[in-house]
Amino acid sequence: MKPLFRWTIGDTTLAGVDVLRASVSYALRVFGRDRFDWVVCSNAKENHHRVRQLSEKFGIGFHQATWDDFPLDVSTSSTDKRVHCHDTPGYDTFWKVCPPRMRLGAHEIIVDNDIIFQREPPEIEEFLNSRSTLMVKEVAEAHGKYFESFEEGETYNSGILGLPPDFDFGHNIRKAWKELGGFDALGCRDEQGLLTYVLKQCPHIDLSSDRVISLMTHGRAEFVEHEVLMEVGKQVKAVKKIEAMPYRFSGSEYAIHFQGVNRFTHHYWLKYLEMATISV
């Protein structure tokens, strides 16, 4: 069975849709159209037609995400049966696991819309020839309520999730959620913590932070300061301060994660457009 490569996107800035367009264009060229089956999973409302037209333009699948496929009881979420990020009202999260699997019998890669692969990291082929999960390392630690379940230096990001055949992601998410406290009012940091915790319980292949370059609004994070605070009656570990340095694109990066482009109009994405080799 052919492996599945799927993107997740919701309502974003127009730049967020442009990044997805570039992400799809690059991926089809870098990995080869016949290497995967491709699908865009969208919960977008305002950008619904743009996203659907994008998938039609590239001749790839489109899936309308729904909370009916969420693997946890959505009554545990914070407001209006939606899991959301507390410090950014209205910023929904957990959509990338609606549904948790689309092709249980094959390898499946779930990628955020704001990640562009320029070259194929060797870890992708390693993953496709294994029964391991695939994870991406991060500079900052943002595991929310689940920070105590990670060792020092286990800084993972949920922007890329690789699932091997027959790995029941939904079952494992429910199992971990119950075992780790059954927390309600889950937010975006908790999503990252819970999903990456599930994947790291298995043999896993890591994409390093040099394989996937994370760029913030003002550049690449060089120094990150964390703090432990109370959020909805539970201690969480969050990013307090990030010092970012200007980043110079080489054109030889394996992948670039444009964090924040879905929310902010000013972003390093604009600088990337100046050197992009594929029209977006």
N, C-alpha and C positions, 0 to 999 in steps of 0.2 A: 504494500500500500504506500502511495506517495506521501511524503511528509507534508505538513501544512504549515504555512507561514501566515500569521494573521496580525493585523494592526488594530489598535484600539484608538478611537478618537471620540470626543464629545464636542460640545460647543466651545470654541476657542476664538482667539483673535484670527483675523484673516491670515496672518503670518503662520499660525498653527496649521491651517489648511495647506498653505504653500509648502511648509516643511514636509507634510505628509506626501504631497505631490512629488517632491524631490526624493523622499524616502522610497516611494514606490518605484520611481524611475530608476534610481540607482540600484535598488535591490534586484530588479528584473535583469539588469545588465550584469551586476556583480556575481549573482548566484546562478543566473541563467533561468529563463522563464520555465523551462521544463524540469528544473530541479525540485520545485515545490508546486503545490496548489496554493493559491493566494486568495486572501479574503480581507476586506476591511470591515471591522465590527464597529458600528457607530451607535451612540446614544444621542447624537446631536439633534437639536431641534431647529435652532436658528440657522445652522449650517447644513441641515439635512440634505438639501438639494445639491449643494456644492460637493459634498462628500459622495453622494450617489453618482453624480456626473463624473467625478474623478475616477471612481471604480469602473464605470462604463468606458471611459476614455482609454484606460489601460487594459480593458478586457479581463478584469479580475472580479472575483465574487464580492458581494455586498451582503452583510448580515445586520439586521436591525436588532440591536441589543435590547433586552427587557429584564426588569427586575424579577420576573418569574423564574429566571435561570440562576439567580443568586444563590450560592450554596449554603448560606446561613439564613436563619429566620430574620427577615427584614424588620420584624417588630422590635428587634434589639437595637435598631439604629436610632439615631438621635432625634430627628424631626421628620414628620410627614413620610414615614417609612422610607427614608433615604439616608444612606450612610454619607456623612459629609465631613469636611474638614472644619474644625471649630474656629481656627484663626482666619479662615477665609470663607465667610458665609456664602453658601450656594455653590461651592466648589466640590462637586460630587466626586466620589472615589469608588473603588472596588468594581468599576464597570468592566475591567479587563478579565474578570472571572464570571462574566455574565454572557455565555456559560463558561464554566471552568475548563471543559474540554469540548472540542468540536470533532476531533478525530482520535478516539481513544486507542485505536489499533495501530497508530503510526506516531512518529516523532512530530511534535507540535511546538512551534516557537511563537510566543506572544510578545509583540513589540509595541512600545508607545509610539504615537504618531510623530514625536519630536526627535526621533533617532534616525540618523542617516548612516548607512553602511557605504563607505567608499571603496573598501577592499574587503575581501573575505578573510576574517580571522581564522587561523588554523583550528581554533577550538570548535568552530561550527562543524567541520568534517569529523572531528573527534567525537563530538556529541552525537552526530547522526550515525556513528558506528558503535555506539555504546548503549547501555541501559541507565546511564547517569542523567541527572538533571543538569541544566545549564543555568548559571547565575552570572550576574555582573557586579563587580566590586565598585565601591563608591568612595569618594574622599570623605564625605561627611557621614556621620551616623545619625539616622533618623528612623528609629524603630518604634517610636511611640511607647505605648503601654507594654510592649514586649521587649524592651531594652535589656531587662535582666536575663533574658534567654539567649543572649549573644555574648560571646567572649570579646575581650578587648581586641580591636582590630578587625572584627567581623563586620565590616561596613558594607552592606549590600544594598543595591537599588533594585526596585521591582520593575524597571523599565524594559528589561529583557528577561523572559522566563522561558526556559526550555524544558519540555516535558517528554519523557521517553514513552514508548508504547506501553499500554496497559497500566499506566500510572494514573490512578483515580484521584485526580487533583481535588475534586469537590469533596470526596470522602475524607481525604487527608486534611483539608482545610477545616471541616467540621470537627474532626477528631482533635486537632491541635487547639482550635478555639475553645473547646470544652476543657481540655487538659490544662490549658494555661490560664484559666480563670473565667471563661465565658463572659468576657467583658461586653458591655453594651456601649452605645454612643461611640462607635468606631469612626475614626477619622483617617486622613490621608497618611499620616505617619504610622498609624496602626496597620493600615493596609500593607505598607512596605514591610513592617515588622512581621506580621502574620504570614504573608505569602512567602517571604524569603526564609522564614523559620521552617516552613513546611519543606521547602526545597533542600535546605541544608541538612535535613535529617537523613537524606539519601546520599550515596556516593554522588559527588557533584563536580562539574567542570566549571572553573571560574574564568570569566573574561575580566582581565585586570583593568584598572583605571587608566592604564596606558593604551589598552586596546580600544576602550570606549571613553573618549575624551568628554568629560562633562564641562559644559560652558554655562556660566550664569549670565546675568544681565551685563556684568562689567568684565567678564573674562573667566579664566580658569581658577577655581578655588585652590589656594595655596595653604591657607591656615583656617581651621575651623574650631570655634569654641562652642562647647555644649553646655546645657544647663538642665537640671532635673527640676521639674515643676509639677504642680497639681493641676489635673485636667479632668473635670467631671468626677472628682473624688478619687482619682487614681494617679499615682506618680508616673510621669512620662519623661523621657529624655529627648530633648529637642535641640535644634541648632540655635544658638544664641547670636553668634557673629560669624560671618564669613569674610575673609579677606581674599579678594580675587585680583589676579594679575592679568594684564593685557595678554592676549594669546595671538600668536602669529600662525596662520594656517600654512601648512607645508604642502598640502595636497596629497600627502602620502598616509594620512590617518586611516586607520581601519574603520572606525565609526566615531560619530560625534553625537552627543546628546545635548540638545539645545534646551536645557531646563529653564522653565519660566516663559518660553516663547508663547505658550498657550494663554498666558494671562497678561503679559506686558508687551507694549507696542515697541519699546526701545530694547533691542536685544542684539547679541553678537550674530544672530542670523543675518542681519543686514550687512555685516562685514563679510560673512561667508558668501553672500550673493556676488560679491565683487570678484571672487576667485572660482566660483562654481564652474565645473566643466560640462554640466548638463543644464539646459535651460529649464527653469521651473515656472 
